[in-house]
Amino acid sequence: MERKFLRGVLLLLTLLLASQEMVDAKMCKTPSRQFRGLCLIGRNCDNVCRGEGFPDGDCDGFRRRCICSRPCRP
């Protein structure tokens, strides 16, 4: 019975470590080439970034620029 418990704990730790690596995936950010003006509404930026082939976009920084993002390639 102790072996089953130990195997279960090891399996749980392995899954926890694997899921942590997936959460830590870095996002590469690039300013949008097509968005014009101040970025005040994130939904507009997101739509423009999707049109540029990015999965996500959001307003960022003091200058309120539209920044597109995607998971970095290894």
C-alpha positions, 0 to 999 in steps of 0.5 A: 500500500505504501508503494501505491501511495508513493507512486501516486505522489510521484505522479502528482508531482510530475504532473504539477511540474509539467503544468508549471512549464506550460504556464511559464511559456513566454509571450513574444510581443510586437507593435501592431503595424496596422493599428493607428492612433491611441489604443484606448479599447483593447478589443479594437487592438485585439481585432487588428492583431488577429487580422495580422495573424497574431492570436492576441493583442492589447493596449500597453504602455504610457504611449497607449500602443497596440501590442500584438503577442504570440507564444515564442518559438523555441 
